[in-house]
Amino acid sequence: MTAPLALTMGDPAGIGPEISCAAWQALKQAGPVFFVIGDPALYDVPVEIIETPAQAESVFSRALPVIPVALAAPVTAGQADGANAAPVLASIEQSVALAASGLAGGIVTNPVSKAVLYTAGFKHPGHTEYVAMLTRKLKQAGPRGPVMMLAGEKLRVSLVSIHMSLKAAIEGLSAEAIIHTARVTAHALRKDFGIRTPRLALAGLNPHAGEGGSLGREEITIIAPAANALRAEGVDISGPLPPDAMFHEEARAGYDAAICLYHDQGLIPFKALDFWGGVNVTLGLPVIRTSPDHGTGFDIAGKGVARADSLIAAIRLAADMAARRAI
């Protein structure tokens, strides 16, 4: 048995509350057990307020367990309100503290609006970096992230750069960043995914992976040297590979995770293969953190059409990771 998972509130005006309810409905009999840190009034299912995570298991089959965090302002679905930024952040901070103490087995974060948080003085690029900051003083084994991975049944991709312009991603590309991403990914595949000898595939940047330098020289000057350095360390990594030929079914059978150099290089094939069931995983942290692979959904919030597939997958993956770390 592992400790129950902490599910953050996310933006209360988004789809977080309704997909949290849907996830509880789907999992209340078989689990994994989780509890929400949020305002109890947000959830349109039977709710039972708990004081500690340990109480969640006895409650879970009959009600959604909630550790209360009061909102500062009324919520209208689809209308974000900066007045509630502080409770949203408090939910994240409490989840991290509970995971750090071992009282929660891991964290599953509902989507937040960075624009809303920025109005309240939030100074981090996003969720991933904020959780990394909150855990920076905790000890951990292996290389430290954060590295963003998208994980699904058909593909896993780790990103060397995340939310920046394509121009900035190319200008900032370095062998050191590629090596760090691959190291963190390989360690996480062993520790959190149970893959004893992980195989990585490194994407090239240019068409045909540069065509020997005629279509770009980054493969020669940056990417191949990074791959060679990783192989010298004992990392099983192929590439640089032509990005347009590494995501079909036969190619994917040859690796456990792809290392992609910028956001869309990884997310376009990933979402084409599994748009609804993908999970955002933060690798290289001392605590487990997963998230659904979508945003707040303000445009559909409160309409009863939001799908909980990705959140349910995130909860299940976090539970699997927690079980492996407990061995």
N, C-alpha and C positions, 0 to 999 in steps of 0.2 A: 504494500500500500504506500502511495505517495500522498503528500499533502494536497488539498484541493487547490485548484487554480484560481488566481485573482483576475477577474474581468473588469477592466476599467469602464467608466461611464462613457467616455468619448464626448463629442459635442451633443448636448441634450436635444438640440433642435434638428439633428440629423437622423439617420436611420439606425443609429446605435441602439436606442432603447427597443425598437421593434424587432431587430434581428437578435438581440439578446434574449428577448422573450421566445422567439422562434427556436433559438438554439436550446434553451431550457426545455421547451416542449419536445424537441427531438431527442434530447439526451437524458431526460429526467429518470428514465427507468434503468438504462444500462450505463450511464455516465459517458465520459469522465465528469466527475463532480467539480463544479466551479461555483464561485460566489461573485456577486457584483459589488463594486464600491461605487455607490451613486445615490441619487435621490430616490427613495422608494416610490414616490408618486409617478415616476416616469414609466413604470412597468405595468402593462395591462394583463397581468397573469397573477395567480396567487403569490403573494410576497410574504416572507417571514424575515424580520430583522434579526440579525445575529450580531454578537459582540466580538467573536473570535472566529478565524477560519475553521478551527476544529469542529465548530457546530454545524458547518455546512453539510456534512455527509448525512447526518440524521434528518435534515430538513429537505434535502434535495429532491426526493421522490414526490413530495407533496407541494412544495413551494419553491420559488426562486429565492435563495438566500441573499440578503443584501446587508452589507455594512454601510450605514447611512452617511452620506455627504450631502448636506443641504445646499440647494441652489440659492443663488442670490437674487434671481429675478424669475418671473413667470416665463414659461416656455411656449412658443408658438412653433409648431412643426414647420421646418423649412426656413425659418427666420433666425439666423444666427444673432447672438447677443453677447457683446463683449463683457457685459456685467457678470456672465457666468464663467468667464475664463478662469478665475481663481478656483472655484470648485472643480473644474475639469482638471486643472493641474494638481490639485490636492488628491484627486482620485489616482492619478498616475504615481504621485509621490508615495502614497500609502501602499500601493501595490508593490512598488519597488522595495519599500521597507519590509513588507511582509515576506517577499520572496528572499530578500537578503538574510532575514532571520531564520528562514526555513519553515515558517508557518504557512507560506503558500508555496506550492510546487513550482510555480512559474507564473508569468504574466501574459495575458492576452489583451491587447489594447484595441479598443474600439476607435474608429476614425475620429480625428479632430480636425478643426479648421485652423490651419496655421495663421491665416489672415486675421481671424478673431483673436487668437492668442497674441499676435504681434501688437494688437491695439492695447493689450494689457501689459506690455513691456516684455513679452517673451523674447529672448535673444538667441534662440537656437534655430538652426535650419529646419528642424522637424523633430518628430517623435523619436526617431532612432538616435539622434545626437543627444537629445534630452535624457533618455534612459541611460545612454552611455555615460553622460556626465554624472547622473545620480549614483552610478555604480563604480565610479572611477577609483575610489579608495578601497574597494573590496578586493581581496586576494582572489586569484584564479590561476588555474593551470593552463599552460599553452599560450599561444599568441593572443594578444588583446585586439578586439575590433574597435569600433563596430564595422562589420561588413554586412551589406544587405544582400540576402538571398531570397529568390522567389522559388518556392518548392511546390511541386505538384506530382501527380502520379506518373506523368510522362516526361518531365523535365525539371532539372534544378539549374538555376543560373545565379552566379554571384557577380556583382557589379563592381568594377574598379572605380567608376565615378557614378554619381547618382543624379541629384537634381541640380544640374547646371546646363548652360547652353552647350550645344554640340561644339561650337568653336572653343569654348573654355575647356571642355573635356579633352579635345584633341591637343590644345596648347599645353595643358597640364599633365598629359600622359607621361608616365615615367616608368622605368624598369622597377624602381623601388616600390611604386604603388601596385604594380602587377604582382610582384613577389609577395608583398604583404597580403594582398587579397587571396592569393593561392595558398599561402601558409595557413591563414585563418580558416579557409574553406576546407582544406585537407584535414586539419585537426578536428573541426566540427563534424565532418562526415564520419570520422572514427568515433568521436565521443558522443555525439548526439543522434546520429543516424545509424550507428551500429555497423558501419562499413569498414572492415578491417584494413583493406588495402585500396583506398579510394583512387579512382582514375579521373583525372581532370583533362578537359579539352580547352585550350586557349584560342580564342578568336583573334583573327587578324583585324586590322583596322580598315584597310583599303580593299577595293574590289580585287578578287582573286588573291587575297593576302599580299597585295603589292605587285604581283607578277614579276618577281625578281628585281624589284626596284623601279620598273618602268611605270607603275601606277601609284607610286608613293614609297618612301624609304623608311617609314616608321617600323615596319616589320624587321628590317635589317638593323636599324640603329637602336631600337628600344625593345621590341616585343620578343624577337628571337633570343637576344641576350638574356632577357628575363627568364624565358623558358629554359635555356641552357643552365642558368644558375640554379633554378629549381631542381632540374634533373640531377645536378651535381650534389644537391642536398638529399637526394633520394625520393623526391616527389615524382610520382608517375603522372606526367603531364605531356600531352601531345600538342603540336602547333608551333607557330601560329597557323590556324586553319582558315581557309576561305569562309567567311561568315555565311555566304549563301548556300553552302553545301554541308553544313554541320548540324542541321536541326531536323533532317528527315529521319524516319524511323530507324533505318539501318545504321545511320551515323550515331544516333543517340544510344544505341545498344553498346557502343564502344566506350562510353564514359559515364561517370556517376554525377558529374556536375560540369557545367560550362563556365568558364571565366570570360565574361563579356566586358568590353572596354568602356561602354557608355550605356545610358539608361535604355534607350529604345532598341539597341542592338540585342539586348537580352529580353526585354519585355514584349516586343512584338511577336517573336516566335512563341514565347511562353504563353501569352494570352490567346494566341491563335490556337494553341493546343488545348488549353484549359482555362477558358475565360472566367468561369464561375467558381471553380474549386481551388484556385491558387492561394498560397499562403506566403505572406511576407515574414521572413525569419531574420532576426538580428543575430549574426554569428559573432563569436569572440567576446561574449559578456559573461560575467560570473553568475548571472541569473538567466533563466530562460525567458525569452520574449518572442511571441509570435503576434501576428495581426492579420485581419482579412486584407486581401489585396484589392482594396477599393477605397474610395473616399467617403465623405459624409453623406452624399446623396441628398442634399437639401431639396433638389427638384422633385424627388419622389417621397420625401419624408412625410409620414402620417397618412399615406394613401393606401397602405396595406399591400403594396406590390414588391417591396424590397425582398430580395432573396438572401437567405442566411447561409448558403452553401459554404462560402469562403470562411465565415466566422466559425462554423461547425468544424471545418477542416483545420482551422487554426487551433481550436481547442483540442482536437484529437492529436494533432502533431505536438503541441506543447506537453500533453500528457505522456505521449510516447517518449519525448526527449527527457522528461522528468524521470520516467521509469529507468531509462538507460543511465542517467547520471546517478541514480540511486544504487546501481549495481556495484 
